[in-house]
Amino acid sequence: MSKYSVIINPSMQWVLGFSAIVLLIAGLIGQAFEMRKIRLATYRDEELASSNIFLNKKNFKWYAIIGAGMILWYVSERI
């Protein structure tokens, strides 16, 4: 029994875990669509996209959502 189990009841663990999974899935799918839009706007069909596409500033919001989901998932597992 962890020291935080007094603060958060056991039913909250499911809510935190489910929220984490939703954030992860939404972040991954959103990033995939965003990268596709960036690639189509920047490169022609014949060209391969650069590896710098991951550093485009439009992707950072999706990285934040994915990171929040991972942190929430970690917290829900440790409670």
WOVENGI-V153594 format. One record per residue. N is the residue number from 0. RES is the residue in one letter. PSI is psi as a letter, one per 30 degrees, with the letter a starting at -180 (NA if undefined). NEAR is the number of other ideal C-beta (glycine too) atoms within 8 Angstrom. Layout:
((N & RES & PSI & NEAR) (N & RES & PSI & NEAR))
//
This chain:
((0 & M & k & 2) (1 & S & l & 6) (2 & K & f & 4) (3 & Y & f & 7) (4 & S & f & 9) (5 & V & e & 4) (6 & I & e & 4) (7 & I & k & 7) (8 & N & l & 4) (9 & P & f & 5) (10 & S & f & 6) (11 & M & f & 9) (12 & Q & e & 10) (13 & W & e & 7) (14 & V & e & 8) (15 & L & e & 13) (16 & G & e & 11) (17 & F & e & 8) (18 & S & e & 11) (19 & A & e & 13) (20 & I & e & 10) (21 & V & e & 9) (22 & L & e & 13) (23 & L & e & 12) (24 & I & e & 8) (25 & A & e & 10) (26 & G & e & 13) (27 & L & e & 10) (28 & I & e & 8) (29 & G & e & 10) (30 & Q & e & 12) (31 & A & e & 8) (32 & F & e & 8) (33 & E & e & 11) (34 & M & e & 12) (35 & R & e & 8) (36 & K & e & 8) (37 & I & e & 12) (38 & R & e & 10) (39 & L & e & 7) (40 & A & f & 5) (41 & T & e & 7) (42 & Y & l & 9) (43 & R & l & 4) (44 & D & e & 4) (45 & E & f & 3) (46 & E & k & 6) (47 & L & k & 4) (48 & A & k & 8) (49 & S & l & 6) (50 & S & f & 5) (51 & N & f & 6) (52 & I & f & 12) (53 & F & f & 7) (54 & L & g & 6) (55 & N & k & 9) (56 & K & f & 5) (57 & K & f & 7) (58 & N & f & 14) (59 & F & f & 7) (60 & K & e & 7) (61 & W & e & 12) (62 & Y & e & 10) (63 & A & e & 8) (64 & I & e & 12) (65 & I & e & 13) (66 & G & e & 8) (67 & A & e & 9) (68 & G & e & 16) (69 & M & e & 10) (70 & I & e & 8) (71 & L & e & 12) (72 & W & e & 13) (73 & Y & e & 8) (74 & V & e & 9) (75 & S & f & 12) (76 & E & f & 7) (77 & R & f & 6) (78 & I & NA & 11))
//
